Amino acid sequence: MHHRCIFTKLVAFGTIILASGCATYYQANQSFNQDFERGNLESALATLQANTKEAKSKREFLYYVNNGLVLSMMSRYKESNAYLEKAFLFGEDYRMNYLNEAASYLTNPNVTTYRGEDHEHLMLLYYKAINYLKLGDTQAALVECRRLNIRLQQLSDRYKNENKFQRDAFIHTLMGLIYETDKDYNNAFIAYRNAATIYEEDYSRLFNISVPDQLKKDLVRMAWLNGFTSEYEFYKSKWNMPEGDFEMPPANQAEVIFFWHNGLAPVKAEWGINFLVDRRDNWVYFYNRELGINFPFSLEGYDQKEKDGLARLEVFRVAFPRYMERPLYFQEASIITNGAEQPLALLEDVNKIAFKSLQQRMHLELSKALIRVALKKVTEYQVKQEDKTLGSVLGVINAITEKADTRNWQTLPHSIYYTRVAVPAGQSKLTLTLKDGNRSTTHDFTYTLNKGQILFHTFTSLESRYPNYGFFDSDSYRD
């Protein structure tokens, strides 16, 4: 009777998991994603906020940042920052639910709280800072600068290997722009110099991104404004910059710093690997010759039944996350004003950084997944010794619940570009040209600016190419 009761509960549990647990995070939020990708922001926000239980779920971080990003795109900057602040405070809370962590080894990692990727915590502060700059609150943007500095230091302390993503050139560039807006030219110089160094030493090697020409001009100009003669001459000579290429705008002019958010960040999917098992002495080795993977697993501390269960493993599948890129639709862009054309330079490839971040911890992901599956199999073997039918059911449930964590911040842009343009005080017009091969799309903007004013502007292109989901022809947004 006892076994029959357990059998019934296991079947019911397996049915629930099969019905609700097989979708990836992207698929589980299909309604929101389709509205967002098609540019139906009001509908996307309504869908997002209707599901208030998400704010108290294990996807709390994603609920906050998705709300924050969508509201920012809708020019509702104060509301956006309220959500992004909650996401920031969430990231500051390092408490861990150890019960859930333990349960993840018996089911799958989705039972744990999603804590966000390193670059996601930097990006939420980028959006906060940009929101404040659009609101004209430079001092609040400087607070986000200081927070970004702390986050960058934490990232640097965590990863010491030069092949790891441990320094963010884009964030240093942003900090430089904010300091310059506040006329803190010394800190602006330091931030620009750090950014240029990271582009040269890290980004060129890891992401194939070189120092943007605009950043070179900004760095040399800040050296001149600070009276740093040797640095001024060094960088001007190093980059072979002609005189006048980095001067301050005339006093009767203003500036537009234009950020282009191009495309959409990758989504996490699930990838399964089959492992063979080899038992030698007091060790079990999990290996996949095709991928060149070999993980040793010590049997020390396990009783004989558990050792027997591990020893009887032959072949099993392990699920772990992988990113799927959503390739860009537009390949380049430029700004035209007063008959002159300026290209937008690539500042940050969020897509490549996401892939790099996951790759950096792939060894840990595989190790955790192997332990998870091994413990499931041991339990399955022990139950079969008592009841073959019950053990078989448990085997089915183990297979059903073997899932990877496919959660990530999927509304981020694929890449971020920028330029800065000097315009006359008063009313002026800019034309943004987006290019896809031989085709181009234009968007016109009109500004009314005071002399000496620096205006921050973002434009989001949601168009992307989808290798697995088709192509959604969405609108673009000026926010």
Secondary structure as the mmCIF struct_conf table of DSSP 4:
data_model
#
loop_
_struct_conf.conf_type_id
_struct_conf.id
_struct_conf.beg_label_comp_id
_struct_conf.beg_label_asym_id
_struct_conf.beg_label_seq_id
_struct_conf.end_label_comp_id
_struct_conf.end_label_asym_id
_struct_conf.end_label_seq_id
HELX_RH_AL_P HELX_RH_AL_P1 HIS A 2 SER A 20
BEND BEND1 GLY A 21 ALA A 23
HELX_RH_AL_P HELX_RH_AL_P2 TYR A 25 ALA A 28
TURN_TY1_P TURN_TY1_P1 ASN A 29 ASN A 29
HELX_RH_AL_P HELX_RH_AL_P3 GLN A 30 GLU A 37
TURN_TY1_P TURN_TY1_P2 ARG A 38 GLY A 39
HELX_RH_AL_P HELX_RH_AL_P4 LEU A 41 ALA A 50
HELX_RH_3T_P HELX_RH_3T_P1 THR A 52 LYS A 56
BEND BEND2 SER A 57 SER A 57
TURN_TY1_P TURN_TY1_P3 LYS A 58 ARG A 59
HELX_RH_AL_P HELX_RH_AL_P5 GLU A 60 MET A 73
TURN_TY1_P TURN_TY1_P4 MET A 74 SER A 75
HELX_RH_AL_P HELX_RH_AL_P6 TYR A 77 GLU A 92
HELX_RH_AL_P HELX_RH_AL_P7 TYR A 98 SER A 104
TURN_TY1_P TURN_TY1_P5 TYR A 105 LEU A 106
BEND BEND3 THR A 107 THR A 107
HELX_RH_3T_P HELX_RH_3T_P2 PRO A 109 VAL A 111
BEND BEND4 THR A 112 THR A 112
HELX_LH_PP_P HELX_LH_PP_P1 THR A 113 TYR A 114
HELX_RH_AL_P HELX_RH_AL_P8 ASP A 118 LYS A 134
TURN_TY1_P TURN_TY1_P6 LEU A 135 GLY A 136
HELX_RH_AL_P HELX_RH_AL_P9 THR A 138 ARG A 158
TURN_TY1_P TURN_TY1_P7 GLU A 162 ASN A 163
BEND BEND5 LYS A 164 LYS A 164
HELX_RH_AL_P HELX_RH_AL_P10 ALA A 169 THR A 181
TURN_TY1_P TURN_TY1_P8 ASP A 182 LYS A 183
HELX_RH_AL_P HELX_RH_AL_P11 TYR A 185 ILE A 198
HELX_RH_PI_P HELX_RH_PI_P1 TYR A 199 TYR A 203
HELX_RH_AL_P HELX_RH_AL_P12 SER A 204 LEU A 206
TURN_TY1_P TURN_TY1_P9 PHE A 207 PHE A 207
HELX_RH_AL_P HELX_RH_AL_P13 ASP A 213 LEU A 225
TURN_TY1_P TURN_TY1_P10 ASN A 226 GLY A 227
HELX_RH_AL_P HELX_RH_AL_P14 THR A 229 LYS A 238
TURN_TY1_P TURN_TY1_P11 TRP A 239 ASN A 240
HELX_LH_PP_P HELX_LH_PP_P2 MET A 241 PRO A 242
TURN_TY1_P TURN_TY1_P12 GLU A 243 PHE A 246
HELX_LH_PP_P HELX_LH_PP_P3 GLU A 247 PRO A 250
TURN_TY1_P TURN_TY1_P13 ALA A 251 ASN A 252
STRN STRN1 GLN A 253 ASN A 262
BEND BEND6 GLY A 263 GLY A 263
STRN STRN2 VAL A 267 ARG A 280
TURN_TY1_P TURN_TY1_P14 ASP A 281 ASN A 282
STRN STRN3 TRP A 283 ASN A 288
TURN_TY1_P TURN_TY1_P15 ARG A 289 GLY A 292
STRN STRN4 ILE A 293 SER A 298
TURN_TY1_P TURN_TY1_P16 GLU A 300 GLY A 301
HELX_RH_AL_P HELX_RH_AL_P15 GLN A 304 ALA A 311
TURN_TY1_P TURN_TY1_P17 ARG A 312 ARG A 312
STRN STRN5 VAL A 315 MET A 324
STRN STRN6 LEU A 328 LEU A 328
BEND BEND7 TYR A 329 TYR A 329
STRN STRN7 GLU A 332 THR A 337
TURN_TY1_P TURN_TY1_P18 ASN A 338 GLY A 339
STRN STRN8 ALA A 340 PRO A 343
HELX_LH_PP_P HELX_LH_PP_P4 LEU A 344 LEU A 344
STRN STRN9 ALA A 345 ASP A 349
HELX_RH_AL_P HELX_RH_AL_P16 VAL A 350 GLN A 360
TURN_TY1_P TURN_TY1_P19 ARG A 361 ARG A 361
HELX_RH_AL_P HELX_RH_AL_P17 MET A 362 GLU A 386
HELX_RH_AL_P HELX_RH_AL_P18 LYS A 388 THR A 401
TURN_TY1_P TURN_TY1_P20 GLN A 410 THR A 411
BEND BEND8 LEU A 412 LEU A 412
BEND BEND9 HIS A 414 HIS A 414
STRN STRN10 SER A 415 PRO A 424
BEND BEND10 ALA A 425 ALA A 425
STRN STRN11 GLY A 426 ASP A 436
TURN_TY1_P TURN_TY1_P21 GLY A 437 ASN A 438
STRN STRN12 ARG A 439 LEU A 449
TURN_TY1_P TURN_TY1_P22 LYS A 451 GLY A 452
STRN STRN13 ILE A 454 SER A 461
STRN STRN14 SER A 464 SER A 464
TURN_TY1_P TURN_TY1_P23 PRO A 467 TYR A 469
STRN STRN15 SER A 476 ARG A 478
#
